[in-house]
Amino acid sequence: MPVLLYNTMKRCVEEFVPLDDQQVGLYSCGPTVYNYAHIGNLRTFLFEDLLKRVLQLSGFTVNHVMNITDVGHLTGDGDDGEDKLERMAHKTNRTVWEIASYYTDAFFHDYDALNMIRPTTVCKATDHIQQMIDLIKRLEEGGHTYISGGNVYFSIDSIPDYGKLARLDLESLRTAVRDDVEADDNKRNSKDFVLWFTNSKHGEQAMMWPSPWGRGFPGWHIECSAMSMHYLGESFDIHCGGIDAIPVHHTNEIAQSEAATGKPWVKYWLHGEFLLDETGKMSKSKGEFLTLSLLQSKGFDPMDYRYFCLGGHYRSQLKFNFDSLATARTARSNVHDRVQNLLKEGARQVPLASPKALAHQQAFMEHIQNDLNTPRALADLWGVLKDDTLGYDEKYSLVLLFDQAFGLRLSEITVPEKETFPPEAEDLLLKRVQAKKEKNWALADSLRSELDAMGYLVKDTPSGSSLEKKM
């Protein structure tokens, strides 16, 4: 079955056909490591992890490259404001290198906790300055740049199709500048963007490098173009990110990349929608924001948040509140218990063979390969768990197959070690089992109450009765 994906460039769902047979080049915009990732950021990375898992489940080999932005990202997504790492360093009295190292480690701590598959290559911007300088030189040689005020700018008027991803109105862009952004008088066009900053605009910075245009640092947009092409080639299959990257960051990446090479850069563009809190889009600029560690401090497992995100389609806005997260936690706990019960019955992984099992597999693959439709795929999971016509082995095998996409760590569930209980409690349970056989319901209820008073719950299942310590 084909994998169908929504291509932002074409504004439609289309069949995914990689440039190189079964090999997929995937680039995703990584974090700017000046602060903790909030759970809205993490939703985007979870969508990208889901995409990679589905491609692998569909038989593709994925070469996943993700950048770490540790220089050049200003507080405005254009060329306004100050470097985010410099700003945090000044606030905390630490060096920018310490800030970058600390928050990179924090990001991957969350990444691993959410069971995301690490990228094939993680590349830091500060390790690829030469690649950026080389790319700017190519643009300069092609007549796409100009120097003004000591900085190197990309001229959007040097290409015919600037803004095609966002479908921008170029005529209105020629003079449009936001009221809250100080206009850059060095720009010929308000949407031109900086490729290389010298100290003429920002003064002396902690992170600066020599270049043909003076000592300085790269613009944010040039980083992704240089690193993605360094590791994936001048044309590759998929570029991912959040929907907020479309109008500026990804638009500028396309402009400079295709101007430099003269050929199409990325075949498929995929974007994840916002996570909303009670006040709207979750954002660090608001000050307080929700982190994964905060969710954990409130008793939630990282897999609860992963399950919560699976409940919404990646292209739909998802509203977060703790009641919804608690509902996801309950649902995931029920899945866990059902899988554990299968293991108690001796379930093991086997090849799928029965028509019923194969029908469940086909339905799941059709849904998950149809633009990553996780709400329908989760319904397929529950359909399997509730299907009493399936044998234990095939039911468990389907669950493991589905979890290759979900990433909920269902394969790590084990049968708990058998608990031991006091002889008097075990004796009361045996008497209750006998009372039920004799249909002496009053005695059975009385014995259940007695066990409850001793601190034990009685669990009745089709395979028998057992005790459980009360929490």
Disulfide bonds with the S-S distance in Angstrom:
none
